[in-house]
């Protein structure tokens, strides 16, 4: 599959601080790509370089087949960028916002384009209301609709659902899926790992200026043990006794409560071995469950941090 975005050995420093050290990744056309990273990892810097807002210190990057340094105007003609806050005019109606952008981008039939986008994003009934009356989810959908005028081939979404309630977030997820289904390439940054898990065809983890892992959600989850068992005990003494017993043969995680998490290789023999040991020692957990690895587990294992806030 052809690449919509190709990044090789990208570097960027601000004064004496190296933000991007050696960043490389590829995004196939018509897919959703999620870039994850802790606060200050360089996600927004990466987007700013790819959207020609700032220049890299080294390396190369192409977007929609154009070099971002050599042909910034051609890149801008192919892309749209939606930041963390909706860039809509509250004094206008939804339709007027779309017509304004259509005129600025010299779209041949702004009225027809506006009507189609209002329908596509479920805003027809509110089209002629002032945007000041829109909910957060409606404003965000309008913002993305505005960014699609001119049919960009690549859309950059920086933290598109920050501050959304679950219903509005689900609406936005449907919108992002529809973009990819229509052939648009979506570059997504998010502080919600479940969002990347839900939406992204490919995920890259940016840590300390480098891509430290990349692949599908399923591939990344294989980086953590496949057989996590959670054991909950009725009292601290039982929990401590189980911890002492199992520590010699397994990797354990203990919290302040009565629960132990045991890492196994996922095989029946190794999982069964945990319970055989407990049975022989006459230690019985009150509850147990087998835990499926999540992207949170992956992120913690790779970066050693649970800080996933946006830059």
Buried (B, 14 or more C-beta within 10 A) or exposed (E): EEBBBBBEBBBBBEEEEBBBBBBBBBBBBBBBBBBBBBEBBBBBBBBBBBBBBBEBBEBBBBBBBBBBBEBBEBBBBBBBBBBBEBBBBEEBBBBBBBBBBBEEBEBEEBEEBBBBBBEBBBBEEBBEBBBEEBBBBBBBBBBBBBBBBBEBBBBBBBBBBBEBEEEBBBBBBEBBBEBBEEEBBBBBBBBBBEBBBBBBBBBBBBBBBBBBBBBEBEEBBEBBBBBBBBBBBEEEEBBBBBBEBBEEEBEBEBEEEBBBBBBBEBEEEBBEBBBEBBEEEEBBBEEBEEBEBBBBBBBBBBBEEEEBEBB
